Amino acid sequence: MKKGLLVCLSLAVSLGVVAQERISRLPQGFKKAEVPAALKNRRAPVPKRATMDNGVPFNNIQSRPWVAAPASNLRSATTTSSDDVIGYTYYDLQTNGTTSNRIVQNSDGTISVAWTFSPDANSGFPNRGTGYNYWDGTQWINGSLNTTGTPGPSTRTEGANRTGFTNIIVTETGKEMSIAHCSTTGGMLLNWRGTKGTGAWTQFATALAPTTPNDDTWAKAISGGSNGETVHALWQGSGVSGTPYEGQDGPIYYSRSSDGGATWPVLKSVLAELDSTQYTGFGGDAYNIDVRGDLVAFVAGDFSTDVVLMKSTDGGNTWTKTIVQRFPIPLFDSATMLTDVDGDGIADTLLSNGGDPCVLIDNNNKCHVWFSANRVLCDDPGTGTGQGLSYFPGTDGLFYWNEDMGPDPGDGSNYVLIASAVDYNGDDVLNTPESGTCDFPWGLYRGPITEKPSAGINAAGTIFMTYQTIDEASDTTLYSQSHKHVYMMTSSDGGNTWTYPMDIRRTVPGNDANFEECVFAAVGRNVTNEAVVLYQRDGAPGHALATAGTCDQANNLGNASDIVYTLVDALTVGTDNSIANNNFSVSQNYPNPSNGSTSINITLKKASSINFTVADILGKVVYTEQLDNLAAGIHTVTLNTGSWAHGVYTYTVRTADNAVTKQMIVK
């Protein structure tokens, strides 16, 4: 049984939702697009674990292939990022939840990247494995054209072993490895070489000591530690089988090597704080890990569990637990229990998370956590593809928490809303196609609308965070579904305030962002003058591993996705420009949204000439002004926006040496 949705929302979700709206850190001027009730309250079953990993075993080549944008660098005077296509894949599911560590920006300027790769278009993806590329400071070593006509590797790095859901790890001494689960041998496969960027890969199928039976799946791994050789790894112990281990259907195993992967003295340890007395288990990819010296932190959270931060200050020997978001029903099991919080025997719709938490340790050793907002309902335990558990893909919002906010007292008042889909046209609604052709008018990635955060940090302590969400301005004609894009926002004050999000593939003349699906972004942890991002891009919303017969599956299976490396100019997403370029800074316009008139302050460190332009969401310049020979100091530009169309605009200030771009809203 279940209560009516309106009753569910008022009883079970109201505390959480009201708290989130009251405790909001949405950037100044951000206009949240509200999801129509008919979409917000539409349920979907939580996918079976078997669909999280297996290939689709039949041919379904589509007649509507996407024509990729040119692989050349797209940087121009009107863009704030540059894109290089460095690989491809037909297996286009990079994660079921959290983002793996798929890009490492090394201290010498080189870059190592990896992704789940398949050169096979169909028939179960038998050659699925790790795709790899390396920037040696001058070029990508896998730069020659492959069979799809784009640069990148044509084969996996693991030889005959079929793997999936990989990570790339580089130790401080220059060893390089990937860890991924292996369909060939079972368990985890360590793929290792002694020098990053060069040399033969050696596969160690037994290095991580698989047991029989072995269902170890979905690793997350990272390198750190005071000796420069420590590797920390997490994975899930039940995989697609659902077989209980350690008393849990999906225990989270923690493993550690202190010698660059040669030996693993800590192997497949279940921490007491996450064992069967605390949780019935976690799904695939529902955890994320970070390290800073001997400080290790990981976060775990799934649709029907708490979001939990585990932190160790002694290199992973001892741990402390903090509940970031508390699920209302302890030890919840959808095979036997209703989501009933008031004891009346009728299922309630509960506020939860999207199984995609991300953690970052800042330069002061404080942990920051992000996770998507989700709602779940179990009104028929033990049945359906998710064992009775359903979620609401139309839920929207990205939550943020740090250690200063404290554990969840049970009402969600400790974490805050910082992002969602943007209301580009200012009509207070998230506009999506209404044709009814597809189950949902956007692609599903086993999560809600705004999801899959990833984060990095620079030496000054500015946090760079990406996520994917619906781009309301995209062209939906071909697929009858909205596209998702990757957005970046930053905080230079420890998470207290956040910059207006920047679409790293903003729709401007000269590129194809209007027709692109951009998802699964991973940010390089250590940011320099430019943030490095690896993401997947193609034309069709959703992915090929979706339920057979859905628009997502039909439009993606048989079509390759590009793997894209992007440099994002750190100045354009909210760092302190006066410090960064030692020349000038630009304020956020005020008021924002504009009420007919708005002003921007430009602070010059030295006498300069500046060019000031404003462009609409399509890149059309609507205002321009040249200001020559300005003295050092503060100068104010005031705009009369009363006759402008409602929507989002960008304003750019350029000097001879630098440019700063910010967004403003006209309403």
PyMOL commands that set and color helices and strands:
alter all, ss='L'
color gray80, all
select helices_A, chain A and resi 5-22+37-40+49-52+239-241+272-274+403-405+513-515+551-556+570-573+577-580
alter helices_A, ss='H'
color red, helices_A
select strands_A, chain A and resi 44-45+81-89+103-105+111-117+129-135+163-170+176-182+188-193+202-204+217-224+230-236+252-257+266-269+287-292+295-300+307-312+320-325+350-353+358-361+367-378+389-391+398-402+416-419+451-458+463-470+484-491+502-503+517-523+526-527+530-538+561-569+584-586+597-604+608-615+621-630+633-640+647-654+659-666
alter strands_A, ss='S'
color yellow, strands_A
deselect
rebuild
show_as cartoon
